[in-house]
C-alpha cells in the first residue's frame, strides 16, 4: 500500500501539472480557444469543402465524385498519385495556382478533414513575387470568400510551423501555414469530430 507521503506528493504533482497545462493552454491560445468554444456552442454545422465534396462523405463517395470530376476534365491526378490536382486560373500562366487536395478519413471511412496544398505554377526560388508568403496573403482572402463567416486569426507556436492562420465557423476549421518557400498547406477539419470526447 502506498505511503501517505507518496500519495500526497503524487496529488500535488498532478495538480501542478494540470495548472501548468492550463496556463500554457490558455496563455498561448486563449483567443483561439475562446473562438472554438463559442463556435462549437453555436451548434452551427458546415460541411462544404470543394467541388460538392463534404465533411461526412464516405471514402466511396469521395472517389466517385472525384472520378466524375475527372471525366468532366475539371480535375486530374496529382503528383505521385497522392493528391487530386486542380488549377485556379489557366495553368499556362505563371501566376496560376495549383491546388492539390485529398480527404482524410476516420476508421469508419468517413471524411472528417481535407488536406490541401497550394503553389504558384510559375514558382522559382529567385521569383520573390511567387513565394509562399505572398501566396498565403492571396489565399487568405480567397478562403474567406469561399468560406464566409469569421476572419482568420494568427496563432503562434514554439515549434514548426511557428505561425498558423486559423478561421473557425461553427464546426468547420480552416487552418493554413507556409511550408518552405513554395507551398501553402491548408487543412479543413470538422471540430465536432476532433473534439467529440470534449474540448
N, C-alpha and C positions, 0 to 999 in steps of 0.2 A: 504494500500500500504506500503511495507517495507521501512523503513527509509534508507537514503543513507549510514549512518554509518554501519547499519546492513549488507547491500549489500556489502560494502567494506570489512567488516570483513569476510563474507562468501566467497568472492572471494579469499582473502588472505589465508583463512583456506584451501580451496580446492586446491590452488596452492601448499601450504606447504605439504599437504597430498600426492599430486601427486609427488612432488620432493622426499619426504622421501621414498615413494613407489618405485620410480625409482632407488634411491640409494641402497635400500635394495635389489631390484631385480637384478640390475647389479653387486652390490658388492658381493652378496652371490653366484650367479650362473652365473657369466659372461662367463666362459668357456663353460658351458652347453648351455647358451642362444645363444652364437655365433655358437656353433655346430648345434643346432636345426635350426637356421635361415639359415645357409649355406646348410644344408641337404635338408630342405624344398624348398629352392630356386633351388636346382638341378633338381627338378621335377622327380627324380627317384622314382619309385614305387616298393616296395617289399611287397608281400602278404604271403609268405611261413611261416608256423608255424611248425607243426609236423604232420607226417603221412598224408601228402597231404591235411591237413586242412589248410584253408587260411583265412586271413583277407578278409572280404567281403562275406564270406559264409553265407547263411541263417541258422537260427536255425534248420530248417528241414534238410538241407544238412549236418550240423554238426552231428545231431543224426543218419542220415542214414550212414554216413561214420564211425562213432563210432560203430554202430551196425554191419556193415560189418567187421570191425577190430576185434570186439569181437567174431564173428562167426569163424574168422580165428585163434582165440586163441592168438592174439597179445596183446590185452588189456583186462582189466576186470573192473568190477565195483569197485570203490574205497570206502574208509571208509564212513559210514553213507550216502552212495548214493549221496555224494556232488561232487565227482570228478570221472574222469576216471583214472585208475591206469595202470602203465606200469613199468617194471623193466629193468634197464640198467645193463646188466650182469645177470648171473644166480642168481635167488632170494634166493638160498640156501647159498650164500656166504655173510659173514658179510659186506664185502666191496662193495657189490652190492648197487645200488642206486634205491630207489623207487621214481618214478616221478608221481605226481598227476597233472591233468590238467583239465580245463573246460573253455569253451568260455564265454565271456562277450558280451552281445547283446544289441543293442540300441532299441529304441522304435519301429523301423521298423523290428525288429528281425534279424538284420544284425550283424555279429560278428565284433566288432571293436577292440577287445582285447582278450587276453587269459591269465588266471591266472594259475600259476604253483607253485608246492611246491615239494622240493626235500629233501630227508633224506637218510642216510645210513641205510640199512636194519638191521645191527647189532648194531645200536646206543644204547649206555647205558651211564648214567651220569658219570660213572667212566672211560669210554674209551676215552681218550683225542684224539686219532687218528681219531675218528669218530664223532667229534663235528662239529657244523655248520660252524665255522670259517675255518676249514680245508676243508670242503666240498665246501665252496664258492670259494676258490682258484682253486680247481679242476674244478668246474662248469664254472668259468670264462674262462678257456682255452677251455673247451668243447663248450661253447656257441659261442666263437669267431670262432671256426671251423664250427659249424652248420650254423652260420650267418656271413659269411665273410664280411670284409669291415673295418670300423673303430674299434679301440680298445676301451675297457671300460675306462671311466674316473670316478674318485671318486667325489661325490657331498656330502658335509656335510650340516647337518641341526641342528637347535637348539632344535628340537622336535624328538620324536621317529618316524622312525628309525633315529639315529643320523648320519648314513652314508649309502650311496647307491651307487652302481656301475651301470653306465648307458652307453649304446652304442647306437648311432643313425646312421642309414644308410638310406638315403632318408626319406621316411615317417615312417619307422619302428623303434620303440624304444624298446630296451630290458633293463629293469631295475631290479636289484636284490639286496637283502639285507638279512642278517641273521635274524631269528626270534627265539629267545631263543637259547638254546644250541643244538637243534636237527635240525631245519628246515632252509632251504634257500628258500625264497619266490622270485618268478620271475613273472614279468608282461611284456608281449609283447603287444604293442599297436600301433595303427595307428595314427600318429600325424596329418595327414590330417583331420581325424575325430575329434581329440581332439581340434585342433586349426582351425576348419572350419570357425569360426567367427573372426579369426585374432589372431595373436600371440602378 
